[in-house]
Amino acid sequence: MPWGGAVAARRECRHRTLLHVHLLLHLHRTASMITHVNSTYLFTLSYLTWAVTRDNEGPPGHVGTRALA
């Protein structure tokens, strides 16, 4: 059957597309949750400030102890 390879390739492409859609939905849901919980949008200056402050264990606007080490 000469068309078997084409059908399999189309099926694989469709499967990959569904995986990409699923991943994008998951990322959107995660971004929405972060926005809701932290009241800041992803990849904005306020979000980056919040993330760095959290990672450095310091109060907002201050360098944390881990950053100095």
Phi and psi in radians as a Rosetta constraint file:
Dihedral C 1 N 2 CA 2 C 2 CIRCULARHARMONIC -1.247 0.35
Dihedral N 2 CA 2 C 2 N 3 CIRCULARHARMONIC -0.389 0.35
Dihedral C 2 N 3 CA 3 C 3 CIRCULARHARMONIC -1.567 0.35
Dihedral N 3 CA 3 C 3 N 4 CIRCULARHARMONIC -0.022 0.35
Dihedral C 3 N 4 CA 4 C 4 CIRCULARHARMONIC -1.043 0.35
Dihedral N 4 CA 4 C 4 N 5 CIRCULARHARMONIC -0.717 0.35
Dihedral C 4 N 5 CA 5 C 5 CIRCULARHARMONIC -1.150 0.35
Dihedral N 5 CA 5 C 5 N 6 CIRCULARHARMONIC -0.671 0.35
Dihedral C 5 N 6 CA 6 C 6 CIRCULARHARMONIC -1.169 0.35
Dihedral N 6 CA 6 C 6 N 7 CIRCULARHARMONIC -0.695 0.35
Dihedral C 6 N 7 CA 7 C 7 CIRCULARHARMONIC -1.152 0.35
Dihedral N 7 CA 7 C 7 N 8 CIRCULARHARMONIC -0.755 0.35
Dihedral C 7 N 8 CA 8 C 8 CIRCULARHARMONIC -1.121 0.35
Dihedral N 8 CA 8 C 8 N 9 CIRCULARHARMONIC -0.704 0.35
Dihedral C 8 N 9 CA 9 C 9 CIRCULARHARMONIC -1.135 0.35
Dihedral N 9 CA 9 C 9 N 10 CIRCULARHARMONIC -0.704 0.35
Dihedral C 9 N 10 CA 10 C 10 CIRCULARHARMONIC -1.142 0.35
Dihedral N 10 CA 10 C 10 N 11 CIRCULARHARMONIC -0.703 0.35
Dihedral C 10 N 11 CA 11 C 11 CIRCULARHARMONIC -1.128 0.35
Dihedral N 11 CA 11 C 11 N 12 CIRCULARHARMONIC -0.743 0.35
Dihedral C 11 N 12 CA 12 C 12 CIRCULARHARMONIC -1.106 0.35
Dihedral N 12 CA 12 C 12 N 13 CIRCULARHARMONIC -0.727 0.35
Dihedral C 12 N 13 CA 13 C 13 CIRCULARHARMONIC -1.104 0.35
Dihedral N 13 CA 13 C 13 N 14 CIRCULARHARMONIC -0.737 0.35
Dihedral C 13 N 14 CA 14 C 14 CIRCULARHARMONIC -1.113 0.35
Dihedral N 14 CA 14 C 14 N 15 CIRCULARHARMONIC -0.724 0.35
Dihedral C 14 N 15 CA 15 C 15 CIRCULARHARMONIC -1.100 0.35
Dihedral N 15 CA 15 C 15 N 16 CIRCULARHARMONIC -0.749 0.35
Dihedral C 15 N 16 CA 16 C 16 CIRCULARHARMONIC -1.119 0.35
Dihedral N 16 CA 16 C 16 N 17 CIRCULARHARMONIC -0.694 0.35
Dihedral C 16 N 17 CA 17 C 17 CIRCULARHARMONIC -1.097 0.35
Dihedral N 17 CA 17 C 17 N 18 CIRCULARHARMONIC -0.742 0.35
Dihedral C 17 N 18 CA 18 C 18 CIRCULARHARMONIC -1.114 0.35
Dihedral N 18 CA 18 C 18 N 19 CIRCULARHARMONIC -0.663 0.35
Dihedral C 18 N 19 CA 19 C 19 CIRCULARHARMONIC -1.124 0.35
Dihedral N 19 CA 19 C 19 N 20 CIRCULARHARMONIC -0.711 0.35
Dihedral C 19 N 20 CA 20 C 20 CIRCULARHARMONIC -1.130 0.35
Dihedral N 20 CA 20 C 20 N 21 CIRCULARHARMONIC -0.733 0.35
Dihedral C 20 N 21 CA 21 C 21 CIRCULARHARMONIC -1.092 0.35
Dihedral N 21 CA 21 C 21 N 22 CIRCULARHARMONIC -0.756 0.35
Dihedral C 21 N 22 CA 22 C 22 CIRCULARHARMONIC -1.088 0.35
Dihedral N 22 CA 22 C 22 N 23 CIRCULARHARMONIC -0.743 0.35
Dihedral C 22 N 23 CA 23 C 23 CIRCULARHARMONIC -1.113 0.35
Dihedral N 23 CA 23 C 23 N 24 CIRCULARHARMONIC -0.764 0.35
Dihedral C 23 N 24 CA 24 C 24 CIRCULARHARMONIC -1.098 0.35
Dihedral N 24 CA 24 C 24 N 25 CIRCULARHARMONIC -0.698 0.35
Dihedral C 24 N 25 CA 25 C 25 CIRCULARHARMONIC -1.116 0.35
Dihedral N 25 CA 25 C 25 N 26 CIRCULARHARMONIC -0.714 0.35
Dihedral C 25 N 26 CA 26 C 26 CIRCULARHARMONIC -1.114 0.35
Dihedral N 26 CA 26 C 26 N 27 CIRCULARHARMONIC -0.771 0.35
Dihedral C 26 N 27 CA 27 C 27 CIRCULARHARMONIC -1.117 0.35
Dihedral N 27 CA 27 C 27 N 28 CIRCULARHARMONIC -0.685 0.35
Dihedral C 27 N 28 CA 28 C 28 CIRCULARHARMONIC -1.129 0.35
Dihedral N 28 CA 28 C 28 N 29 CIRCULARHARMONIC -0.737 0.35
Dihedral C 28 N 29 CA 29 C 29 CIRCULARHARMONIC -1.101 0.35
Dihedral N 29 CA 29 C 29 N 30 CIRCULARHARMONIC -0.741 0.35
Dihedral C 29 N 30 CA 30 C 30 CIRCULARHARMONIC -1.121 0.35
Dihedral N 30 CA 30 C 30 N 31 CIRCULARHARMONIC -0.773 0.35
Dihedral C 30 N 31 CA 31 C 31 CIRCULARHARMONIC -1.092 0.35
Dihedral N 31 CA 31 C 31 N 32 CIRCULARHARMONIC -0.701 0.35
Dihedral C 31 N 32 CA 32 C 32 CIRCULARHARMONIC -1.120 0.35
Dihedral N 32 CA 32 C 32 N 33 CIRCULARHARMONIC -0.689 0.35
Dihedral C 32 N 33 CA 33 C 33 CIRCULARHARMONIC -1.146 0.35
Dihedral N 33 CA 33 C 33 N 34 CIRCULARHARMONIC -0.765 0.35
Dihedral C 33 N 34 CA 34 C 34 CIRCULARHARMONIC -1.094 0.35
Dihedral N 34 CA 34 C 34 N 35 CIRCULARHARMONIC -0.736 0.35
Dihedral C 34 N 35 CA 35 C 35 CIRCULARHARMONIC -1.076 0.35
Dihedral N 35 CA 35 C 35 N 36 CIRCULARHARMONIC -0.741 0.35
Dihedral C 35 N 36 CA 36 C 36 CIRCULARHARMONIC -1.191 0.35
Dihedral N 36 CA 36 C 36 N 37 CIRCULARHARMONIC -0.809 0.35
Dihedral C 36 N 37 CA 37 C 37 CIRCULARHARMONIC -1.230 0.35
Dihedral N 37 CA 37 C 37 N 38 CIRCULARHARMONIC -0.732 0.35
Dihedral C 37 N 38 CA 38 C 38 CIRCULARHARMONIC -1.750 0.35
Dihedral N 38 CA 38 C 38 N 39 CIRCULARHARMONIC -0.044 0.35
Dihedral C 38 N 39 CA 39 C 39 CIRCULARHARMONIC 0.948 0.35
Dihedral N 39 CA 39 C 39 N 40 CIRCULARHARMONIC 0.664 0.35
Dihedral C 39 N 40 CA 40 C 40 CIRCULARHARMONIC -2.570 0.35
Dihedral N 40 CA 40 C 40 N 41 CIRCULARHARMONIC 2.585 0.35
Dihedral C 40 N 41 CA 41 C 41 CIRCULARHARMONIC -1.543 0.35
Dihedral N 41 CA 41 C 41 N 42 CIRCULARHARMONIC 2.552 0.35
Dihedral C 41 N 42 CA 42 C 42 CIRCULARHARMONIC -1.064 0.35
Dihedral N 42 CA 42 C 42 N 43 CIRCULARHARMONIC 2.509 0.35
Dihedral C 42 N 43 CA 43 C 43 CIRCULARHARMONIC 1.067 0.35
Dihedral N 43 CA 43 C 43 N 44 CIRCULARHARMONIC 0.494 0.35
Dihedral C 43 N 44 CA 44 C 44 CIRCULARHARMONIC -1.886 0.35
Dihedral N 44 CA 44 C 44 N 45 CIRCULARHARMONIC 2.965 0.35
Dihedral C 44 N 45 CA 45 C 45 CIRCULARHARMONIC -1.058 0.35
Dihedral N 45 CA 45 C 45 N 46 CIRCULARHARMONIC -0.694 0.35
Dihedral C 45 N 46 CA 46 C 46 CIRCULARHARMONIC -1.154 0.35
Dihedral N 46 CA 46 C 46 N 47 CIRCULARHARMONIC -0.641 0.35
Dihedral C 46 N 47 CA 47 C 47 CIRCULARHARMONIC -1.184 0.35
Dihedral N 47 CA 47 C 47 N 48 CIRCULARHARMONIC -0.779 0.35
Dihedral C 47 N 48 CA 48 C 48 CIRCULARHARMONIC -1.114 0.35
Dihedral N 48 CA 48 C 48 N 49 CIRCULARHARMONIC -0.676 0.35
Dihedral C 48 N 49 CA 49 C 49 CIRCULARHARMONIC -1.095 0.35
Dihedral N 49 CA 49 C 49 N 50 CIRCULARHARMONIC -0.764 0.35
Dihedral C 49 N 50 CA 50 C 50 CIRCULARHARMONIC -1.081 0.35
Dihedral N 50 CA 50 C 50 N 51 CIRCULARHARMONIC -0.764 0.35
Dihedral C 50 N 51 CA 51 C 51 CIRCULARHARMONIC -1.158 0.35
Dihedral N 51 CA 51 C 51 N 52 CIRCULARHARMONIC -0.764 0.35
Dihedral C 51 N 52 CA 52 C 52 CIRCULARHARMONIC -1.160 0.35
Dihedral N 52 CA 52 C 52 N 53 CIRCULARHARMONIC -0.741 0.35
Dihedral C 52 N 53 CA 53 C 53 CIRCULARHARMONIC -1.070 0.35
Dihedral N 53 CA 53 C 53 N 54 CIRCULARHARMONIC -0.752 0.35
Dihedral C 53 N 54 CA 54 C 54 CIRCULARHARMONIC -1.125 0.35
Dihedral N 54 CA 54 C 54 N 55 CIRCULARHARMONIC -0.784 0.35
Dihedral C 54 N 55 CA 55 C 55 CIRCULARHARMONIC -1.157 0.35
Dihedral N 55 CA 55 C 55 N 56 CIRCULARHARMONIC -0.556 0.35
Dihedral C 55 N 56 CA 56 C 56 CIRCULARHARMONIC -1.535 0.35
Dihedral N 56 CA 56 C 56 N 57 CIRCULARHARMONIC -0.062 0.35
Dihedral C 56 N 57 CA 57 C 57 CIRCULARHARMONIC 1.049 0.35
Dihedral N 57 CA 57 C 57 N 58 CIRCULARHARMONIC 0.578 0.35
Dihedral C 57 N 58 CA 58 C 58 CIRCULARHARMONIC -2.031 0.35
Dihedral N 58 CA 58 C 58 N 59 CIRCULARHARMONIC 2.903 0.35
Dihedral C 58 N 59 CA 59 C 59 CIRCULARHARMONIC -1.222 0.35
Dihedral N 59 CA 59 C 59 N 60 CIRCULARHARMONIC 2.795 0.35
Dihedral C 59 N 60 CA 60 C 60 CIRCULARHARMONIC -0.952 0.35
Dihedral N 60 CA 60 C 60 N 61 CIRCULARHARMONIC 2.319 0.35
Dihedral C 60 N 61 CA 61 C 61 CIRCULARHARMONIC 1.485 0.35
Dihedral N 61 CA 61 C 61 N 62 CIRCULARHARMONIC -0.001 0.35
Dihedral C 61 N 62 CA 62 C 62 CIRCULARHARMONIC -2.131 0.35
Dihedral N 62 CA 62 C 62 N 63 CIRCULARHARMONIC 2.663 0.35
Dihedral C 62 N 63 CA 63 C 63 CIRCULARHARMONIC -1.392 0.35
Dihedral N 63 CA 63 C 63 N 64 CIRCULARHARMONIC 2.304 0.35
Dihedral C 63 N 64 CA 64 C 64 CIRCULARHARMONIC -1.394 0.35
Dihedral N 64 CA 64 C 64 N 65 CIRCULARHARMONIC 3.011 0.35
Dihedral C 64 N 65 CA 65 C 65 CIRCULARHARMONIC -1.198 0.35
Dihedral N 65 CA 65 C 65 N 66 CIRCULARHARMONIC -0.605 0.35
Dihedral C 65 N 66 CA 66 C 66 CIRCULARHARMONIC -1.197 0.35
Dihedral N 66 CA 66 C 66 N 67 CIRCULARHARMONIC -0.543 0.35
Dihedral C 66 N 67 CA 67 C 67 CIRCULARHARMONIC -1.205 0.35
Dihedral N 67 CA 67 C 67 N 68 CIRCULARHARMONIC -0.524 0.35
Dihedral C 67 N 68 CA 68 C 68 CIRCULARHARMONIC -1.381 0.35
Dihedral N 68 CA 68 C 68 N 69 CIRCULARHARMONIC -0.400 0.35
